[in-house]
Amino acid sequence: MNKVPMTVAGEQKLREELEQLKGEERPRVINAIAEAREHGDLKENAEYHAAREQQGFIEGRIQEIESKLSASQVIDVTKLPKTGKVIFGVTVDLINLHNDEEVRYRIVGEDEADIKAGRISVTSPIARALIGKEEGDTVLVRTPGGDVEYEIAGVEHL
C-alpha cells in the first residue's frame, strides 16, 4: 500500500472527524433508523430510506478515513533540518516573474489542500514543480491556464 503523506495538523483533523462520525453521527443515524422502523411499513417510509442512505455515507467515510490513517506517513516539518529545499510540509514564498505578484503556499497532503487558505496539495502542478528546488531557484509551472514562472523567495519550516 502506498504511504499517504500528511502533516501533523492534517492527521489531527482526520482523527477528530473520525471521532465525531463514530461517537456522534453513527449513533444518531442508528437511532433514526430504529425510530423509523417503529413507524411500520418500510417500503414507503421515506425517513427510513433517508436514514439508511445517510448510514451508508457515514460508514463509507469512516472506512475511507481509517484507510488513510493506516496508510499515513505523518511528516512534522518542524523537526526536519532547514536546508532551504522545498519538501513536503514547508511554506514557500513565491514571486511570479511575469507580474511581480507574491504568493505563499504550504505544501500539504491531498485531504488538507485549500487554495484559499494557502495550502496546496503535494500532487498539484505547482507543488510538483517546486519539490526538490531551493531558495533563489526559478521554476516553470505548467498550469491549465498556461506556463507561469516563479522565483522561490523563501522556504520556511512552520
N, C-alpha and C positions, 0 to 999 in steps of 0.2 A: 504494500500500500504506500502511496506517495505521501510524504510529510506535507502538512499544510502549515506554512509559516504564519505566525500570529504574534502580535505584540502582547505584552502583559495586560494592557487595558482591554484589548480585543478578547482575550481569553476570559477575563473577568466578566465582561458584558455577556458573553455566551453562557457562562455559568449562572449568572443572575437570571437570564431568560429561561434557562432550563429549570431552575429552581421555581420560578413563577409558574411555568407550564405544569410542572409536576405537583406543586404544592397548592396552587390556586385554580388554574384553568381546568385541569383534568378532573378534580373532584366536583367542580361546578357543573361541568358537562354531564358527568355521571349522574348527578342529582337531577339535572334537567331531563335526561333520558328516563330515569325511574319515574319522575313525575308525569312525563308524557305517556308512559306505559299505563299508568293508572287511569288515564282518560279513555281507555278502551281500544277500539279498532285501530291498529297501527297502519293499515293500508292508506287511510285517508287522514292520518294525523300529521299535519304539517310541522307541528312543534317537534314531534319525534324525529322526523326525517331531517329537520334542520339541526337538531342536536347531534344526531348520528354523523351528519356531514361535518359538523364542527369537531366532533371527536376524532374523525379521520384526519382532519387537518392538524389537530394538536398532536396526535400520536406520530404523524409523519414528521412534524417539526422536531419533536423530541428525538426521534431516531436520527434525523439529519444533524442535530446539534451534538448528540452523543458520538456520532461517527466522526465529525470534525474534531471534537475534543480528543478522541482517542488517537487520531492521526496528526494532532497538532504538534508543532515544534515551536514552543514559545521562546521568543528571542527578546531579551532585555538589552536594548542597545546601550543603555547607560552603563552596563558592566563590560562593554567591549572597548578595546583600545581606540582612541581617537586618531585616525590615520589621515583624515581629510578625504578618504574614499567614500563614495556613495554605496551604501549597503542597505539591506532591509532594515527598516525601523528609524533611519535617520531623517532629519528635517533638512531639506535642501532649499537654499535661496537661489533663484534663477533670474537672469536678466535676458529678456527677449531682445536679440540683437537687431531685429527689424524695427522695433518701436521703443526700445529702452524701458519697456514695462517690466516691473519686478513682480515676481510671484514666489510664493513659499508653499512647498508641499512636504508632507510627511509620507514616506513610503510604508504602506501597511498591507495587511492581508486582504483578500478579496471581500470578506464579510465586513471589514472595518471601513472600507472606502466610502468617502463622502466628499465629493469635489468642492461643495460649498463650504465645508469645514476645513478644506486644505489637505485632506487625506486622500491619496491616490493609491490604487491597487498596484501591488508589485508586478502584476501582469499587464498593466496599462502600457500603451506605447511610450509615454513619457518615462515611466519608471524603467522599462526595459532598456531604453536608450541611455539612462543615467547610471544604472548599476555598473559598478567597476570603474567609473570615471572619478576624477579628483577635482578638488577646488581649482579654479582657473581654467579648466578644460572647456572647450567649446563642443557642444553636442547638437547634432542634427536629429530632430524628432519628426518622424513621418506620421502625420495625423490625417484623419479623413478630410480635414479642411485644407490640407497642403503641408508642405515641409516648413518647420519652424526651427530656427537656430537659436540656441540658448547658451549663455556662459554660466558656469557654475560659480556663483559668487560666494557661497558658504555652505558648509556641511556641519550640522550640529547633532550631537547625541543627546536628545532631550528625553 
